[in-house]
Amino acid sequence: MKITQFQIRNLVEELIRSEMNEFSSSKPGKSFMREGDRIRSSARKIYELSEAQTGKMRGALVSVADFVDKLGGSIASINDLEEGSSITDTLPSVQELKKLHKAIKTLE
């Protein structure tokens, strides 16, 4: 029997998806997702702080809030994955991290 690369990929994706579903329905998984919501709450507080600032500090705080919100959203939604999607698609990108780093660097 010959197995194609496509079949192997589908099998691996299904194993990972079932592992994530099992984790998200467990007590530690639910705690993990609640922490994601708390992280998002922190992002909202950081954004509120940014509204009282001006210039580069405001921009840097908004960048931090956006990055933190996206990270928290990814953690909070691990059980909301749809067919063909990946949790890594919802995580902040390397470019977003570089943007954040650059914003903070301008404050130094």
N, C-alpha and C positions, 0 to 999 in steps of 0.2 A: 504494500500500500504506500502510495506516494503522498506526502503532505506538502502542501504549498506554503509559501511564505505568508500568504494572506490568511490561511487557516491557522497557522501558528500565532499570528498577530491577534486574530479574533479570540483564540483560546486564552492567550495571556491577558488581553483586555477583560475578558469575562471573569477570569480568576481575580484580577485586581478589583473589578467592580463588586464581585461577591464579597471579597475581603472588606472593602469599604462599607458595604451595606451591613455586614455583620458587626463591624466596629461601631458604625453610627447608631445601631439599634441597642448596643450594650450600654451599661451604666457609665463606663469611662468615656465612651463615644459621645453620649449625651452631655456629659460634663465638658468635654472638649468643645462641643458646639456652643454651649453656654458661654464659655470663655471667649469664643469668637464674637458673640454678641457684646460681651463686655469690652472687648478690644474696639469694636465699632462705636460703642458708647464713648470710649476715650477719644476716638477720632472726632466725634461731634463736639466734645469739650475743647479739644485743641482748636477746632475750627472757630468755635465761639470766642476763644482767646484771640484768635487772629483778627477778629473784627475790631478789636480795640487797638490794633497796631497799624502802623503805616509803613510804606516803602518795602525795603528788602525783608524786614522781619515779618511783615504780613505775608509776603509771597512764600517765604520759607515755611511759615507755620501752615499755610494752606497746602503746600507740597507734602509736609509731614502728615497732615490730616488725611489727605487723599490716599497716600501710601498705606497708612495705618487702617483706614476704612476698607480698602481693597483687600488687605491681608485678613482683617477680621471677618469680612464677608466671605472669603474663601473658606475659612475655618468653620464659620457658622453654617455653611450650606453644603457640607460634605455629603449629606444624604439626599440632596436635591439634584444629583447628577442625572442627566438625561442620556439616552442611548447615543453613543458616538461622541460624547463630550468627556472632558478630562478635568480633574480638579486643578491641574496645572494651567489650564486655560484661564482660570479665574484669579490666579495669583498675580501679584504685581510683576511687571516685566523687568528685565535688566535695565532697559532704557529708563523706566520709571525710577528705579533705584539710583541710576546715574544722575537723573534730574534732581532727585532729592539730595544727593551728595553735593551736587553743584550749588544748590540753593543754600545749604548749610555752610558750605565753604565760603560763599560770598559774605557771610556774616562775620567771619574771622578776621 
